Amino acid sequence: MSVTHDPVIAALGAFGAWLLVAGPLYQAAMELRDQGSTERRELPPDVVSPRRVSPWWWLVPPVAYRKYRQERERMKRSVLQVLTADEVQRILTFSNTALGWLLVAGGARCIAVKETWEFVEAMEWAWGWALLLVAVAGLAALGNTSYQTARTSRILAAATHSNAP
């Protein structure tokens, strides 16, 4: 495997890889916001609200995780008993979309970390710079997604408000 020793090419590779992280994160946020706004609703009246796992259990993480999973499974069984097949299909579409975009973003993040590492090597910097750049670029991708999602929501709210009778 060859490492690019031209810093400009290495920087472009790292920047492009981080764009490949930011893109799926943003797309996921937009699609999930759109799908979630049509699917979000209260729990059916027949379903008992989820019981909160005491934070004290996290002092013994395996036990806390087991309790959390048990409650989640109980909720899933309860909800599936009262939903129609069409409602279950919509929920699955939503969760499958989320999983798909997270897998794409996760794979892109692996490539971005590799490209960032190669950029730091091409610049002949200490490895700590790679950690810093990965952290900053990851936060920038998440920040962009948060900003753009909030911006879109504000614009849609303003448009809805201005078009209200």
C-alpha positions in Angstrom: 0.0 0.0 0.0 1.5 3.3 -1.0 1.2 6.5 1.0 1.0 9.8 -0.9 3.9 12.0 -0.1 2.5 15.1 -1.9 0.8 17.0 0.9 -1.7 18.8 -1.4 -2.9 15.5 -2.8 -3.1 14.0 0.7 -5.0 17.0 2.0 -7.5 16.7 -0.9 -7.9 13.0 -0.2 -8.6 13.7 3.5 -10.9 16.6 2.8 -12.9 14.6 0.3 -13.1 11.6 2.6 -14.6 13.9 5.4 -17.1 15.2 2.8 -18.1 11.6 2.3 -18.8 11.5 6.1 -20.7 14.7 6.2 -22.9 13.9 3.2 -24.5 10.7 4.5 -24.9 12.3 8.0 -26.7 15.2 6.5 -28.8 13.1 4.2 -29.8 10.8 7.0 -30.8 13.7 9.2 -33.0 15.2 6.4 -34.6 11.9 5.5 -35.2 10.9 9.1 -36.6 14.3 9.9 -39.0 14.0 7.0 -40.0 10.4 7.8 -40.1 11.1 11.6 -42.4 14.1 11.3 -45.0 11.9 9.6 -44.5 8.9 11.9 -44.1 10.5 15.3 -47.0 10.1 17.6 -47.8 9.1 21.2 -47.6 5.5 22.4 -50.8 3.5 21.9 -53.0 3.7 25.1 -52.6 -0.1 25.6 -48.8 0.2 25.9 -47.3 1.0 29.3 -44.7 3.7 29.1 -41.1 2.6 29.2 -39.6 2.2 32.7 -36.4 4.1 33.2 -33.4 2.1 34.3 -31.8 3.6 37.4 -28.6 5.4 36.6 -27.1 3.6 39.6 -27.1 0.4 37.6 -24.4 1.9 35.3 -22.0 1.4 38.1 -22.2 -2.3 37.0 -22.4 -1.7 33.2 -23.2 -5.3 32.1 -26.2 -5.4 34.5 -27.4 -1.9 33.4 -27.1 -2.9 29.8 -29.1 -6.1 30.4 -31.8 -4.2 32.2 -31.9 -1.6 29.4 -32.2 -4.3 26.7 -34.9 -6.2 28.7 -37.0 -3.0 28.9 -36.5 -2.2 25.3 -37.6 -5.7 24.3 -40.7 -5.4 26.6 -41.6 -2.2 24.9 -41.1 -3.6 21.4 -43.3 -6.6 22.2 -46.0 -4.4 23.6 -46.0 -2.0 20.7 -46.0 -4.7 18.1 -49.1 -6.3 19.7 -51.2 -3.2 19.1 -49.9 -1.9 15.7 -51.2 -2.8 12.3 -48.9 -4.4 9.7 -48.8 -1.1 7.8 -47.7 0.8 10.9 -45.0 -1.8 11.6 -43.8 -1.5 8.0 -43.5 2.3 8.3 -41.5 1.9 11.5 -39.2 -0.6 9.9 -38.7 1.7 6.9 -37.7 4.5 9.2 -35.2 2.3 11.2 -33.8 0.7 8.1 -33.2 4.1 6.6 -31.4 5.2 9.7 -29.3 2.1 9.8 -28.4 2.3 6.2 -27.2 5.9 6.4 -25.3 5.2 9.6 -23.4 2.3 7.9 -22.5 4.5 4.9 -21.3 7.3 7.3 -19.4 4.8 9.4 -17.6 3.3 6.4 -16.8 6.8 5.1 -15.4 7.7 8.6 -13.0 4.8 8.4 -11.8 6.0 5.1 -11.6 9.6 6.3 -9.4 8.5 9.3 -7.1 6.7 7.0 -6.8 9.6 4.6 -6.3 12.0 7.5 -3.5 9.8 8.8 -1.8 9.7 5.4 -2.1 13.5 5.2 -0.4 13.9 8.6 2.3 11.5 7.4 2.8 13.4 4.2 3.2 16.6 6.3 5.7 14.7 8.6 3.7 15.9 11.6 3.5 14.0 14.9 0.7 11.4 15.1 -1.2 13.6 17.7 -2.1 15.9 14.8 -4.0 13.1 13.2 -6.1 12.6 16.4 -6.8 16.4 16.5 -7.7 16.6 12.8 -10.0 13.6 13.1 -11.8 15.1 16.1 -12.1 18.5 14.5 -13.3 17.1 11.2 -15.8 14.7 12.9 -17.2 17.6 14.9 -17.4 19.8 11.8 -19.4 17.1 10.0 -21.8 16.7 13.0 -22.0 20.5 13.4 -22.8 21.0 9.8 -25.6 18.4 10.0 -27.0 20.0 13.1 -26.8 23.5 11.7 -28.3 22.6 8.3 -31.1 20.6 10.0 -32.0 23.5 12.3 -31.8 25.9 9.4 -34.1 23.8 7.3 -36.6 23.5 10.2 -36.5 27.3 10.7 -37.2 28.0 7.0 -40.0 25.5 6.9 -41.5 26.9 10.1 -41.3 30.5 8.7 -42.9 29.4 5.4 -45.7 27.6 7.2 -46.3 30.6 9.4 -46.3 33.1 6.5 -48.7 30.9 4.5 -51.1 30.3 7.5 -54.6 31.9 7.0 
